[in-house]
Amino acid sequence: MPTTADQTTLHVPQGPALGDAPSRPRPHTGRRARRGKRLLNRSTPYLFLLPALAFMGVGLLYPVCRSVWLSFQDWKLGMAPESAVFSGWENYLSLLRDPNVYTSTGVTLTFAFTVVVLEVLLGVALALLLERPIRGMSLFRTVFILPMMVAPVVVGLIWRFMYSEQFGILNKIAKAVGIGGVPWLSSQEMALTSVIIADVWQWTPFIFILAMAALQSLPASAIEAARVDGANTWQTIWHVKLPLMMPVIIIATLLRLIDAFKVLEVIYIMTDGGPGLSTEILSLHIYKTAFVSQQLGRASALSNLLLLIVLALSVALFVFSKARERQARKVAM
Amino acid sequence: MVEIVLENVAKRFGPISVIEGLNLTMRDNEFTVLVGPSGCGKSTTLRMIAGLEDVSDGEIYINGKPVSHLEPKERDIAMVFQDYALYPHMNVARNMSFALRLAHYDRAEIARRIEQVADMLGIRELLGRKPRELSGGQRQRVAMGRALVRDASTFLFDEPLSNLDAKLRTQMRAELALMRQRIRKNMIYVTHDQIEAMTLGDRIIVMSKGKIMQAGTPEELFKRPANKFVAGFIGSPSMNFFDAELASNDGPLAVVGDGFSLGLPLDAAGRLKAHRGRPITIGIRPTAFQVVADGQSAENAIRAPVVVSEYIGSNSIVMSEIGHTQVTIDIGSDAPIAVGESVQVRVAPEAIYLFDPATERVL
């Protein structure tokens, strides 16, 4: 049988059996071949990574580098690339002088932190409420998750219709209960709130799903122990469930924060940044600078600043999950 | 004075009935052990007493007060869980003080109790550590400590030693027995390990398939098992069972089986009358066999060929085949016996247990 023969020949060079003559020095070529093989073994994972790295290089690294380069140029959209003039830090400095940039940053910060706080509070609360087995629970869960699956442009449209002052359902309800028409999107005071409501509607499910998963992976016996120890429902949530869910909640919060800083389509569709600048978040401001004012250099500079903010958040996320991993490893030991 | 009574308690999970009509009284200051194979309903029973499972039918009384509608915290119980169930995010001291903090004990009292219990369990130097920084045995102790600081009227243990390795389990078992001597409280202990049950329990309740097979002291269960299940469950190695037939009326009082014929004590004649000439199950403990020297004739002797021999120093456990039945024989002799040899063993008539093959009840 060939297999047996193979096995015997394989076993021969592995060293002498007990009582055999002392091993002969191995031929030189064998060692070299082995070293080659070891090198190949060690580089295998990187070979597998190569396609993904190439893809990232083309799709991410190049645009980022290009945008950094662009941010130091004075270049208008529609003009020949050769016409770009190196302008040093001018793009960045002009941003600092522009009050609209400050307004826009303020709107972005208000938007991002408000939606994330609301989404985390609502998502976690919903997960805690719906944790218990109730009839038809799986249906509820699916319904709650739906908004997240709708394309952002569609979300923008849905809410624009609902907010519409003439035929929107919200104002119909408002009128029916006697409040009168609410200028959802047309007043400077209301617009940002309306946009925030739409985002909370769309992204609370994200927190909900993660919080739910965290809840279901909690050690059931620790929660039972809390019941035996005399904790009521609220105390169990506060002292046991929430602290144990915290790692997941923090990661979900950071992910949402990163996303909230980059939001564009929903607001673009709903208000296009208006009225005035009341909902002009940074990404929209960048979009307008690049494609309306056609100042590509300046838009690149601004998008690099936004990139820095998001990068800082991502680093925080990375550091946090690393720390968790270290802790988890300690547990395993 | 705390007495726990289960009255016609039943537990059903959907259409599956786990426990049916369970009646049980646990007296004050008693260490009660619920023992049985996995799936026998012992843990479910404990969890119903704790209030972690609803009772489908019947009632549980603690001190004469019906409690099945009460929350666990209203039952004055403390519990040690199989996987310890420590709060992973709290250090040992906070784990232990959790219940006391919820009950608004003042700080000095909490500190005093924790110190006292920590000293008793030898975990004082661990108080600042998180559960993940503890070994299995240490977690076990902390779980025990968390229950003890409560000073509850009843302590429930749900297989607390089953996650420990064999050596640690023996050690913790001894410590539990020691702790038991110091704390005279109601304790209900669930285990599948009959040795734990025998060594710890004042009273043992053997369960199978959601029913109580027998309740009694360790000695009662070992010496006077009520049925074949208890006889086979209690004692290690377990009892050997043979199918046999009781000799008919005209012969001597004896059981005849495949490869053996054994005389029975004469005083058994009365209660066996109805079974004369009918099939019967007999049970003999591995330790009940006595080796008889070759060539020497003896009453009730059987020749047993050695199929497997496990020499463990102080004695040998021999697997043999008598007729077509596998038999375990504990041979006290300290000389190993080789496979292929055979030994002649004798069984005292009083050491033979008789069971009705249909009802499996002892005769």
Interface residues (C-beta under 8 A of the other chain):
Chain A: P219 S221 A222 E224 A225 A226 R227 V228 D229 G230 A231 N232 Q235 H239 V240 P243 L244 Q327 K330 V331
Chain B: A50 G51 L52 E71 P72 K73 I77 A78 M79 F81 Q82 D83 Y84 A85 L86 Y87 P88 H89 F98 A99 L102 A103 R132 E133 R146 R150
